[in-house]
Amino acid sequence: MVILTGASASGKTEVAKLLAKKFSIIKATTTTSRLPRALEKDGVDYFFVSKERFEELVKENAFVEHTLYNGNYYGTGKSEISPSKCVVVDPNGLKSFLGLKEKDIVTFFLEADEATREARMTLRGDKKEDIIKRLSNDRVSFAPDRIPETDFIISTDKVGIEEVTDDVYMKYVLLLKGRGVSFFGQK
């Protein structure tokens, strides 16, 4: 499973979309209590649930990991784990996946400087006050001492999203092969 982490607007979601389109590594559908953004679909982008329902799922031990981020819950259901899927997580979610000690999990930290991320959020239409809040939260949540060691760090500042996606895929397949993990019929 490809695990992607990085601050807001570092390219995680776009890489996940391209991994699905180009390489059939589909984004695990995670669950969130936040409201959908424009064009997001329930069951495709996320499973959108109320905060109360999310808390019930936590009590039912339905998640590998879950977190509260920017006032909303996010979690990855145990049923979503697969070598042909990827998931976007925060540093705490990354720690949970690393705790599984599965040899078919490969972790990536996508990094981009704050100015690049602010420009991306502005371009996608985020509200100015939300951008300020996200950048402030990310300075704490994604501080270097809070990020567990990942298999790979990839800068997305000056590289196109297709190139980043190709790099993620190539590193994923090579590392799985090195670990002896069968992937899409390959050894």
PyMOL commands that set and color helices and strands:
alter all, ss='L'
color gray80, all
select helices_A, chain A and resi 12-23+51-59+78-80+91-99+114-123+128-141+144-146+161-178
alter helices_A, ss='H'
color red, helices_A
select strands_A, chain A and resi 2-5+26-27+30-32+46-48+63-69+72-77+85-89+106-111+152-155
alter strands_A, ss='S'
color yellow, strands_A
deselect
rebuild
show_as cartoon
